[in-house]
Amino acid sequence: FDNTLQDLSNTYNGIGVNSPGYSTPGVNGIGACIRLVAASSQYIRIPSPFLDLSYTSFTFGLWVYPTSLNPSVDNTLFGQYDQGSWRRALHI
């Protein structure tokens, strides 16, 4: 992340919700990684453009280092939904 939520291609830029922070150094000893605190309801929102995943093969890659997990709730890594229909949603 290097202290910014901008996409390398400047297409899918993120917006931090509830002030997520960064930790340094990153995993490889340089740069930074994003730190999200579930108790503060922090997440990254990517408002547009819509990423149409229907009828498409796809892969998401994430490096996750959970410091704690609540087993009584869903711990979502990625979520997408169609505002026109609550029946069209994807949560990973």
Gaussian input, Z-matrix of N, CA and C with variables (Angstrom, degrees):
# hf/3-21g

backbone

0 1
 N
 C     1     B1
 C     2     B2     1     A1
 N     3     B3     2     A2     1     D1
 C     4     B4     3     A3     2     D2
 C     5     B5     4     A4     3     D3
 N     6     B6     5     A5     4     D4
 C     7     B7     6     A6     5     D5
 C     8     B8     7     A7     6     D6
 N     9     B9     8     A8     7     D7
 C    10    B10     9     A9     8     D8
 C    11    B11    10    A10     9     D9
 N    12    B12    11    A11    10    D10
 C    13    B13    12    A12    11    D11
 C    14    B14    13    A13    12    D12
 N    15    B15    14    A14    13    D13
 C    16    B16    15    A15    14    D14
 C    17    B17    16    A16    15    D15
 N    18    B18    17    A17    16    D16
 C    19    B19    18    A18    17    D17
 C    20    B20    19    A19    18    D18
 N    21    B21    20    A20    19    D19
 C    22    B22    21    A21    20    D20
 C    23    B23    22    A22    21    D21
 N    24    B24    23    A23    22    D22
 C    25    B25    24    A24    23    D23
 C    26    B26    25    A25    24    D24
 N    27    B27    26    A26    25    D25
 C    28    B28    27    A27    26    D26
 C    29    B29    28    A28    27    D27
 N    30    B30    29    A29    28    D28
 C    31    B31    30    A30    29    D29
 C    32    B32    31    A31    30    D30
 N    33    B33    32    A32    31    D31
 C    34    B34    33    A33    32    D32
 C    35    B35    34    A34    33    D33
 N    36    B36    35    A35    34    D34
 C    37    B37    36    A36    35    D35
 C    38    B38    37    A37    36    D36
 N    39    B39    38    A38    37    D37
 C    40    B40    39    A39    38    D38
 C    41    B41    40    A40    39    D39
 N    42    B42    41    A41    40    D40
 C    43    B43    42    A42    41    D41
 C    44    B44    43    A43    42    D42
 N    45    B45    44    A44    43    D43
 C    46    B46    45    A45    44    D44
 C    47    B47    46    A46    45    D45
 N    48    B48    47    A47    46    D46
 C    49    B49    48    A48    47    D47
 C    50    B50    49    A49    48    D48
 N    51    B51    50    A50    49    D49
 C    52    B52    51    A51    50    D50
 C    53    B53    52    A52    51    D51
 N    54    B54    53    A53    52    D52
 C    55    B55    54    A54    53    D53
 C    56    B56    55    A55    54    D54
 N    57    B57    56    A56    55    D55
 C    58    B58    57    A57    56    D56
 C    59    B59    58    A58    57    D57
 N    60    B60    59    A59    58    D58
 C    61    B61    60    A60    59    D59
 C    62    B62    61    A61    60    D60
 N    63    B63    62    A62    61    D61
 C    64    B64    63    A63    62    D62
 C    65    B65    64    A64    63    D63
 N    66    B66    65    A65    64    D64
 C    67    B67    66    A66    65    D65
 C    68    B68    67    A67    66    D66
 N    69    B69    68    A68    67    D67
 C    70    B70    69    A69    68    D68
 C    71    B71    70    A70    69    D69
 N    72    B72    71    A71    70    D70
 C    73    B73    72    A72    71    D71
 C    74    B74    73    A73    72    D72
 N    75    B75    74    A74    73    D73
 C    76    B76    75    A75    74    D74
 C    77    B77    76    A76    75    D75
 N    78    B78    77    A77    76    D76
 C    79    B79    78    A78    77    D77
 C    80    B80    79    A79    78    D78
 N    81    B81    80    A80    79    D79
 C    82    B82    81    A81    80    D80
 C    83    B83    82    A82    81    D81
 N    84    B84    83    A83    82    D82
 C    85    B85    84    A84    83    D83
 C    86    B86    85    A85    84    D84
 N    87    B87    86    A86    85    D85
 C    88    B88    87    A87    86    D86
 C    89    B89    88    A88    87    D87
 N    90    B90    89    A89    88    D88
 C    91    B91    90    A90    89    D89
 C    92    B92    91    A91    90    D90
 N    93    B93    92    A92    91    D91
 C    94    B94    93    A93    92    D92
 C    95    B95    94    A94    93    D93
 N    96    B96    95    A95    94    D94
 C    97    B97    96    A96    95    D95
 C    98    B98    97    A97    96    D96
 N    99    B99    98    A98    97    D97
 C   100   B100    99    A99    98    D98
 C   101   B101   100   A100    99    D99
 N   102   B102   101   A101   100   D100
 C   103   B103   102   A102   101   D101
 C   104   B104   103   A103   102   D102
 N   105   B105   104   A104   103   D103
 C   106   B106   105   A105   104   D104
 C   107   B107   106   A106   105   D105
 N   108   B108   107   A107   106   D106
 C   109   B109   108   A108   107   D107
 C   110   B110   109   A109   108   D108
 N   111   B111   110   A110   109   D109
 C   112   B112   111   A111   110   D110
 C   113   B113   112   A112   111   D111
 N   114   B114   113   A113   112   D112
 C   115   B115   114   A114   113   D113
 C   116   B116   115   A115   114   D114
 N   117   B117   116   A116   115   D115
 C   118   B118   117   A117   116   D116
 C   119   B119   118   A118   117   D117
 N   120   B120   119   A119   118   D118
 C   121   B121   120   A120   119   D119
 C   122   B122   121   A121   120   D120
 N   123   B123   122   A122   121   D121
 C   124   B124   123   A123   122   D122
 C   125   B125   124   A124   123   D123
 N   126   B126   125   A125   124   D124
 C   127   B127   126   A126   125   D125
 C   128   B128   127   A127   126   D126
 N   129   B129   128   A128   127   D127
 C   130   B130   129   A129   128   D128
 C   131   B131   130   A130   129   D129
 N   132   B132   131   A131   130   D130
 C   133   B133   132   A132   131   D131
 C   134   B134   133   A133   132   D132
 N   135   B135   134   A134   133   D133
 C   136   B136   135   A135   134   D134
 C   137   B137   136   A136   135   D135
 N   138   B138   137   A137   136   D136
 C   139   B139   138   A138   137   D137
 C   140   B140   139   A139   138   D138
 N   141   B141   140   A140   139   D139
 C   142   B142   141   A141   140   D140
 C   143   B143   142   A142   141   D141
 N   144   B144   143   A143   142   D142
 C   145   B145   144   A144   143   D143
 C   146   B146   145   A145   144   D144
 N   147   B147   146   A146   145   D145
 C   148   B148   147   A147   146   D146
 C   149   B149   148   A148   147   D147
 N   150   B150   149   A149   148   D148
 C   151   B151   150   A150   149   D149
 C   152   B152   151   A151   150   D150
 N   153   B153   152   A152   151   D151
 C   154   B154   153   A153   152   D152
 C   155   B155   154   A154   153   D153
 N   156   B156   155   A155   154   D154
 C   157   B157   156   A156   155   D155
 C   158   B158   157   A157   156   D156
 N   159   B159   158   A158   157   D157
 C   160   B160   159   A159   158   D158
 C   161   B161   160   A160   159   D159
 N   162   B162   161   A161   160   D160
 C   163   B163   162   A162   161   D161
 C   164   B164   163   A163   162   D162
 N   165   B165   164   A164   163   D163
 C   166   B166   165   A165   164   D164
 C   167   B167   166   A166   165   D165
 N   168   B168   167   A167   166   D166
 C   169   B169   168   A168   167   D167
 C   170   B170   169   A169   168   D168
 N   171   B171   170   A170   169   D169
 C   172   B172   171   A171   170   D170
 C   173   B173   172   A172   171   D171
 N   174   B174   173   A173   172   D172
 C   175   B175   174   A174   173   D173
 C   176   B176   175   A175   174   D174
 N   177   B177   176   A176   175   D175
 C   178   B178   177   A177   176   D176
 C   179   B179   178   A178   177   D177
 N   180   B180   179   A179   178   D178
 C   181   B181   180   A180   179   D179
 C   182   B182   181   A181   180   D180
 N   183   B183   182   A182   181   D181
 C   184   B184   183   A183   182   D182
 C   185   B185   184   A184   183   D183
 N   186   B186   185   A185   184   D184
 C   187   B187   186   A186   185   D185
 C   188   B188   187   A187   186   D186
 N   189   B189   188   A188   187   D187
 C   190   B190   189   A189   188   D188
 C   191   B191   190   A190   189   D189
 N   192   B192   191   A191   190   D190
 C   193   B193   192   A192   191   D191
 C   194   B194   193   A193   192   D192
 N   195   B195   194   A194   193   D193
 C   196   B196   195   A195   194   D194
 C   197   B197   196   A196   195   D195
 N   198   B198   197   A197   196   D196
 C   199   B199   198   A198   197   D197
 C   200   B200   199   A199   198   D198
 N   201   B201   200   A200   199   D199
 C   202   B202   201   A201   200   D200
 C   203   B203   202   A202   201   D201
 N   204   B204   203   A203   202   D202
 C   205   B205   204   A204   203   D203
 C   206   B206   205   A205   204   D204
 N   207   B207   206   A206   205   D205
 C   208   B208   207   A207   206   D206
 C   209   B209   208   A208   207   D207
 N   210   B210   209   A209   208   D208
 C   211   B211   210   A210   209   D209
 C   212   B212   211   A211   210   D210
 N   213   B213   212   A212   211   D211
 C   214   B214   213   A213   212   D212
 C   215   B215   214   A214   213   D213
 N   216   B216   215   A215   214   D214
 C   217   B217   216   A216   215   D215
 C   218   B218   217   A217   216   D216
 N   219   B219   218   A218   217   D217
 C   220   B220   219   A219   218   D218
 C   221   B221   220   A220   219   D219
 N   222   B222   221   A221   220   D220
 C   223   B223   222   A222   221   D221
 C   224   B224   223   A223   222   D222
 N   225   B225   224   A224   223   D223
 C   226   B226   225   A225   224   D224
 C   227   B227   226   A226   225   D225
 N   228   B228   227   A227   226   D226
 C   229   B229   228   A228   227   D227
 C   230   B230   229   A229   228   D228
 N   231   B231   230   A230   229   D229
 C   232   B232   231   A231   230   D230
 C   233   B233   232   A232   231   D231
 N   234   B234   233   A233   232   D232
 C   235   B235   234   A234   233   D233
 C   236   B236   235   A235   234   D234
 N   237   B237   236   A236   235   D235
 C   238   B238   237   A237   236   D236
 C   239   B239   238   A238   237   D237
 N   240   B240   239   A239   238   D238
 C   241   B241   240   A240   239   D239
 C   242   B242   241   A241   240   D240
 N   243   B243   242   A242   241   D241
 C   244   B244   243   A243   242   D242
 C   245   B245   244   A244   243   D243
 N   246   B246   245   A245   244   D244
 C   247   B247   246   A246   245   D245
 C   248   B248   247   A247   246   D246
 N   249   B249   248   A248   247   D247
 C   250   B250   249   A249   248   D248
 C   251   B251   250   A250   249   D249
 N   252   B252   251   A251   250   D250
 C   253   B253   252   A252   251   D251
 C   254   B254   253   A253   252   D252
 N   255   B255   254   A254   253   D253
 C   256   B256   255   A255   254   D254
 C   257   B257   256   A256   255   D255
 N   258   B258   257   A257   256   D256
 C   259   B259   258   A258   257   D257
 C   260   B260   259   A259   258   D258
 N   261   B261   260   A260   259   D259
 C   262   B262   261   A261   260   D260
 C   263   B263   262   A262   261   D261
 N   264   B264   263   A263   262   D262
 C   265   B265   264   A264   263   D263
 C   266   B266   265   A265   264   D264
 N   267   B267   266   A266   265   D265
 C   268   B268   267   A267   266   D266
 C   269   B269   268   A268   267   D267
 N   270   B270   269   A269   268   D268
 C   271   B271   270   A270   269   D269
 C   272   B272   271   A271   270   D270
 N   273   B273   272   A272   271   D271
 C   274   B274   273   A273   272   D272
 C   275   B275   274   A274   273   D273

   B1=1.4426
   B2=1.5124
   B3=1.2679
   B4=1.4611
   B5=1.5305
   B6=1.3278
   B7=1.4667
   B8=1.5228
   B9=1.3069
   B10=1.4594
   B11=1.5200
   B12=1.3212
   B13=1.4601
   B14=1.5259
   B15=1.3209
   B16=1.4519
   B17=1.5174
   B18=1.3245
   B19=1.4504
   B20=1.5249
   B21=1.3264
   B22=1.4640
   B23=1.5247
   B24=1.3485
   B25=1.4644
   B26=1.5353
   B27=1.3583
   B28=1.4607
   B29=1.5318
   B30=1.3459
   B31=1.4629
   B32=1.5215
   B33=1.3250
   B34=1.4673
   B35=1.5295
   B36=1.3146
   B37=1.4581
   B38=1.5232
   B39=1.3270
   B40=1.4505
   B41=1.5126
   B42=1.3229
   B43=1.4569
   B44=1.5262
   B45=1.3135
   B46=1.4585
   B47=1.5189
   B48=1.3285
   B49=1.4610
   B50=1.5335
   B51=1.3145
   B52=1.4634
   B53=1.5257
   B54=1.3009
   B55=1.4713
   B56=1.5314
   B57=1.3407
   B58=1.4700
   B59=1.5284
   B60=1.3153
   B61=1.4557
   B62=1.5241
   B63=1.3064
   B64=1.4657
   B65=1.5173
   B66=1.3109
   B67=1.4600
   B68=1.5147
   B69=1.3256
   B70=1.4557
   B71=1.5210
   B72=1.2837
   B73=1.4607
   B74=1.5200
   B75=1.3158
   B76=1.4531
   B77=1.5169
   B78=1.3060
   B79=1.4652
   B80=1.5198
   B81=1.3141
   B82=1.4681
   B83=1.5261
   B84=1.3236
   B85=1.4545
   B86=1.5146
   B87=1.3260
   B88=1.4621
   B89=1.5207
   B90=1.3116
   B91=1.4591
   B92=1.5148
   B93=1.3261
   B94=1.4525
   B95=1.5191
   B96=1.3148
   B97=1.4676
   B98=1.5244
   B99=1.3109
   B100=1.4620
   B101=1.5193
   B102=1.3138
   B103=1.4643
   B104=1.5187
   B105=1.3250
   B106=1.4614
   B107=1.5242
   B108=1.3262
   B109=1.4572
   B110=1.5238
   B111=1.3403
   B112=1.4660
   B113=1.5261
   B114=1.3267
   B115=1.4672
   B116=1.5307
   B117=1.3300
   B118=1.4698
   B119=1.5230
   B120=1.3382
   B121=1.4816
   B122=1.5182
   B123=1.3099
   B124=1.4593
   B125=1.5226
   B126=1.3157
   B127=1.4488
   B128=1.5113
   B129=1.3354
   B130=1.4575
   B131=1.5161
   B132=1.3135
   B133=1.4651
   B134=1.5208
   B135=1.3394
   B136=1.4638
   B137=1.5283
   B138=1.3361
   B139=1.4632
   B140=1.5273
   B141=1.3115
   B142=1.4612
   B143=1.5112
   B144=1.2751
   B145=1.4588
   B146=1.5221
   B147=1.3378
   B148=1.4584
   B149=1.5237
   B150=1.3005
   B151=1.4623
   B152=1.5243
   B153=1.3278
   B154=1.4646
   B155=1.5275
   B156=1.3202
   B157=1.4563
   B158=1.5236
   B159=1.3367
   B160=1.4617
   B161=1.5200
   B162=1.3208
   B163=1.4676
   B164=1.5285
   B165=1.3318
   B166=1.4563
   B167=1.5209
   B168=1.3098
   B169=1.4581
   B170=1.5259
   B171=1.3245
   B172=1.4510
   B173=1.5220
   B174=1.3066
   B175=1.4534
   B176=1.5201
   B177=1.3228
   B178=1.4554
   B179=1.5154
   B180=1.2984
   B181=1.4578
   B182=1.5201
   B183=1.3102
   B184=1.4573
   B185=1.5184
   B186=1.3069
   B187=1.4601
   B188=1.5106
   B189=1.3231
   B190=1.4633
   B191=1.5238
   B192=1.3169
   B193=1.4590
   B194=1.5268
   B195=1.3476
   B196=1.4676
   B197=1.5225
   B198=1.3204
   B199=1.4598
   B200=1.5255
   B201=1.3376
   B202=1.4631
   B203=1.5252
   B204=1.3221
   B205=1.4645
   B206=1.5159
   B207=1.3118
   B208=1.4519
   B209=1.5218
   B210=1.3382
   B211=1.4648
   B212=1.5312
   B213=1.3333
   B214=1.4598
   B215=1.5230
   B216=1.3442
   B217=1.4658
   B218=1.5256
   B219=1.3196
   B220=1.4582
   B221=1.5249
   B222=1.3085
   B223=1.4573
   B224=1.5200
   B225=1.3303
   B226=1.4587
   B227=1.5196
   B228=1.3279
   B229=1.4621
   B230=1.5178
   B231=1.3245
   B232=1.4599
   B233=1.5143
   B234=1.3141
   B235=1.4576
   B236=1.5144
   B237=1.3251
   B238=1.4634
   B239=1.5196
   B240=1.3232
   B241=1.4591
   B242=1.5216
   B243=1.3179
   B244=1.4560
   B245=1.5241
   B246=1.3305
   B247=1.4565
   B248=1.5224
   B249=1.3343
   B250=1.4570
   B251=1.5114
   B252=1.3254
   B253=1.4522
   B254=1.5176
   B255=1.3226
   B256=1.4636
   B257=1.5213
   B258=1.3285
   B259=1.4584
   B260=1.5309
   B261=1.3136
   B262=1.4569
   B263=1.5298
   B264=1.3280
   B265=1.4615
   B266=1.5195
   B267=1.3104
   B268=1.4530
   B269=1.5192
   B270=1.3261
   B271=1.4605
   B272=1.5166
   B273=1.3090
   B274=1.4625
   B275=1.5288
   A1=111.80
   A2=118.47
   A3=122.70
   A4=112.69
   A5=115.78
   A6=123.66
   A7=114.61
   A8=117.92
   A9=121.67
   A10=109.22
   A11=116.95
   A12=121.74
   A13=111.27
   A14=116.64
   A15=120.61
   A16=110.63
   A17=115.75
   A18=123.11
   A19=109.11
   A20=116.57
   A21=120.75
   A22=111.36
   A23=117.09
   A24=121.08
   A25=111.99
   A26=117.48
   A27=122.88
   A28=112.50
   A29=116.41
   A30=121.83
   A31=111.76
   A32=117.02
   A33=122.32
   A34=110.08
   A35=116.31
   A36=121.18
   A37=110.28
   A38=115.93
   A39=120.95
   A40=112.90
   A41=114.49
   A42=123.16
   A43=106.44
   A44=117.32
   A45=120.98
   A46=110.83
   A47=116.66
   A48=121.91
   A49=108.06
   A50=116.74
   A51=124.72
   A52=112.53
   A53=115.38
   A54=124.16
   A55=115.95
   A56=117.41
   A57=118.15
   A58=109.74
   A59=115.58
   A60=119.73
   A61=111.72
   A62=115.07
   A63=122.44
   A64=108.99
   A65=115.98
   A66=121.85
   A67=108.33
   A68=116.13
   A69=120.34
   A70=108.69
   A71=120.91
   A72=124.21
   A73=111.01
   A74=115.41
   A75=121.64
   A76=111.56
   A77=116.40
   A78=122.88
   A79=111.81
   A80=117.52
   A81=120.71
   A82=112.71
   A83=117.46
   A84=120.68
   A85=115.25
   A86=117.04
   A87=121.01
   A88=108.54
   A89=117.12
   A90=120.81
   A91=111.71
   A92=116.23
   A93=122.01
   A94=109.60
   A95=115.40
   A96=120.24
   A97=107.25
   A98=115.84
   A99=119.36
   A100=109.26
   A101=116.20
   A102=121.69
   A103=108.24
   A104=115.66
   A105=122.33
   A106=109.24
   A107=116.96
   A108=122.53
   A109=108.30
   A110=115.97
   A111=120.96
   A112=111.87
   A113=117.32
   A114=120.58
   A115=111.82
   A116=117.43
   A117=121.92
   A118=112.12
   A119=116.84
   A120=122.64
   A121=111.35
   A122=117.00
   A123=121.47
   A124=110.46
   A125=116.08
   A126=121.96
   A127=109.65
   A128=115.64
   A129=122.13
   A130=107.78
   A131=116.58
   A132=122.34
   A133=108.49
   A134=115.56
   A135=121.16
   A136=106.19
   A137=117.02
   A138=120.95
   A139=115.87
   A140=118.82
   A141=119.68
   A142=109.29
   A143=120.78
   A144=125.87
   A145=111.10
   A146=115.57
   A147=121.91
   A148=109.14
   A149=116.66
   A150=121.87
   A151=107.62
   A152=117.45
   A153=122.68
   A154=109.81
   A155=115.64
   A156=121.44
   A157=113.00
   A158=117.29
   A159=119.30
   A160=110.91
   A161=115.26
   A162=123.37
   A163=112.15
   A164=116.16
   A165=121.67
   A166=109.76
   A167=116.71
   A168=120.15
   A169=107.84
   A170=116.72
   A171=118.96
   A172=110.51
   A173=115.00
   A174=122.72
   A175=108.44
   A176=116.16
   A177=121.57
   A178=107.19
   A179=116.04
   A180=120.54
   A181=110.10
   A182=116.88
   A183=122.04
   A184=109.54
   A185=116.35
   A186=121.95
   A187=105.42
   A188=116.98
   A189=121.28
   A190=108.96
   A191=116.19
   A192=122.20
   A193=107.46
   A194=116.71
   A195=118.31
   A196=111.07
   A197=116.33
   A198=120.49
   A199=110.49
   A200=116.81
   A201=122.36
   A202=108.21
   A203=116.28
   A204=122.12
   A205=109.00
   A206=116.42
   A207=121.89
   A208=107.44
   A209=118.94
   A210=120.89
   A211=114.12
   A212=118.24
   A213=120.15
   A214=113.42
   A215=117.96
   A216=121.48
   A217=109.32
   A218=116.48
   A219=120.63
   A220=109.16
   A221=116.42
   A222=122.44
   A223=107.20
   A224=117.24
   A225=123.28
   A226=111.07
   A227=115.94
   A228=121.61
   A229=111.23
   A230=116.78
   A231=122.35
   A232=108.13
   A233=117.52
   A234=120.88
   A235=110.54
   A236=115.24
   A237=120.89
   A238=107.69
   A239=116.68
   A240=119.67
   A241=110.47
   A242=114.99
   A243=122.40
   A244=107.24
   A245=117.92
   A246=120.78
   A247=112.26
   A248=117.60
   A249=121.13
   A250=113.86
   A251=118.18
   A252=120.97
   A253=110.73
   A254=117.50
   A255=120.92
   A256=110.69
   A257=117.92
   A258=121.26
   A259=112.62
   A260=117.89
   A261=121.17
   A262=109.17
   A263=115.28
   A264=119.65
   A265=108.78
   A266=115.79
   A267=123.44
   A268=107.85
   A269=116.20
   A270=121.31
   A271=108.51
   A272=115.84
   A273=121.66
   A274=106.84
   D1=-31.84
   D2=178.63
   D3=48.24
   D4=44.03
   D5=175.99
   D6=63.67
   D7=26.91
   D8=175.85
   D9=-148.67
   D10=152.16
   D11=177.83
   D12=-103.26
   D13=17.08
   D14=178.21
   D15=-78.86
   D16=135.01
   D17=174.99
   D18=-72.23
   D19=146.07
   D20=-179.14
   D21=-56.09
   D22=-37.18
   D23=-179.51
   D24=-89.38
   D25=-0.34
   D26=-179.44
   D27=61.20
   D28=30.23
   D29=179.99
   D30=-106.01
   D31=-46.92
   D32=-176.02
   D33=-112.31
   D34=61.15
   D35=-179.82
   D36=-71.68
   D37=138.51
   D38=-177.02
   D39=-95.15
   D40=160.72
   D41=174.68
   D42=-124.89
   D43=121.78
   D44=178.19
   D45=-74.87
   D46=132.29
   D47=179.02
   D48=-109.35
   D49=129.46
   D50=-178.87
   D51=64.85
   D52=37.32
   D53=170.35
   D54=55.32
   D55=61.37
   D56=173.81
   D57=-64.50
   D58=155.42
   D59=-177.69
   D60=-116.18
   D61=-177.89
   D62=179.90
   D63=-123.94
   D64=148.69
   D65=174.80
   D66=-118.13
   D67=139.10
   D68=177.06
   D69=-128.86
   D70=150.26
   D71=-6.54
   D72=-74.71
   D73=166.93
   D74=178.46
   D75=-71.57
   D76=-170.45
   D77=-175.75
   D78=-58.28
   D79=-40.36
   D80=-176.67
   D81=-92.63
   D82=12.51
   D83=177.03
   D84=91.02
   D85=-5.04
   D86=176.76
   D87=-131.25
   D88=168.71
   D89=177.26
   D90=70.56
   D91=-151.57
   D92=-178.11
   D93=-148.30
   D94=160.04
   D95=173.84
   D96=-125.30
   D97=156.94
   D98=-179.15
   D99=-85.58
   D100=142.98
   D101=-179.95
   D102=-119.17
   D103=116.46
   D104=179.65
   D105=-109.99
   D106=131.71
   D107=179.74
   D108=-109.72
   D109=114.02
   D110=-177.04
   D111=-60.43
   D112=-39.26
   D113=-178.93
   D114=-62.19
   D115=-22.72
   D116=177.66
   D117=-96.80
   D118=5.77
   D119=-179.01
   D120=54.15
   D121=43.90
   D122=179.77
   D123=-86.97
   D124=140.10
   D125=175.62
   D126=-160.62
   D127=172.08
   D128=177.61
   D129=-110.98
   D130=128.89
   D131=178.95
   D132=-109.58
   D133=132.41
   D134=176.04
   D135=-115.05
   D136=99.60
   D137=-169.26
   D138=-70.38
   D139=-35.25
   D140=-177.36
   D141=-164.59
   D142=161.91
   D143=-4.69
   D144=-76.46
   D145=160.61
   D146=179.05
   D147=-63.83
   D148=132.28
   D149=179.54
   D150=-96.93
   D151=98.65
   D152=-176.52
   D153=-75.85
   D154=108.90
   D155=-178.76
   D156=-101.23
   D157=3.79
   D158=-179.32
   D159=-69.85
   D160=137.66
   D161=178.77
   D162=55.51
   D163=34.99
   D164=-176.28
   D165=-135.06
   D166=136.79
   D167=170.71
   D168=-79.98
   D169=140.71
   D170=-179.08
   D171=-150.95
   D172=160.66
   D173=177.32
   D174=-136.46
   D175=134.75
   D176=173.18
   D177=-115.38
   D178=132.89
   D179=176.99
   D180=-114.78
   D181=129.41
   D182=-179.56
   D183=-138.92
   D184=141.51
   D185=167.38
   D186=-104.13
   D187=118.83
   D188=-176.16
   D189=-124.01
   D190=133.12
   D191=176.35
   D192=-127.79
   D193=84.44
   D194=-178.98
   D195=-72.10
   D196=133.42
   D197=176.02
   D198=-93.94
   D199=-18.80
   D200=173.03
   D201=-164.84
   D202=149.75
   D203=177.72
   D204=-133.05
   D205=142.93
   D206=175.79
   D207=-98.12
   D208=110.74
   D209=-176.85
   D210=-70.71
   D211=-9.90
   D212=-177.83
   D213=-92.78
   D214=0.21
   D215=178.05
   D216=-132.09
   D217=162.26
   D218=174.05
   D219=-74.41
   D220=135.86
   D221=176.94
   D222=-108.68
   D223=93.30
   D224=-172.75
   D225=-85.33
   D226=134.63
   D227=175.44
   D228=-98.22
   D229=-30.97
   D230=179.94
   D231=-147.72
   D232=137.16
   D233=176.80
   D234=-143.56
   D235=141.46
   D236=176.97
   D237=-146.41
   D238=140.60
   D239=177.15
   D240=-145.64
   D241=156.07
   D242=177.49
   D243=-92.31
   D244=119.60
   D245=-177.81
   D246=-62.96
   D247=-21.03
   D248=-179.37
   D249=-79.59
   D250=-15.30
   D251=-177.84
   D252=-153.25
   D253=124.52
   D254=179.56
   D255=-72.15
   D256=-11.77
   D257=-179.25
   D258=-82.71
   D259=-7.79
   D260=-179.79
   D261=-110.43
   D262=94.18
   D263=-178.35
   D264=-145.91
   D265=151.84
   D266=176.91
   D267=-135.08
   D268=124.50
   D269=176.13
   D270=-130.74
   D271=127.84
   D272=179.32
   D273=-119.70

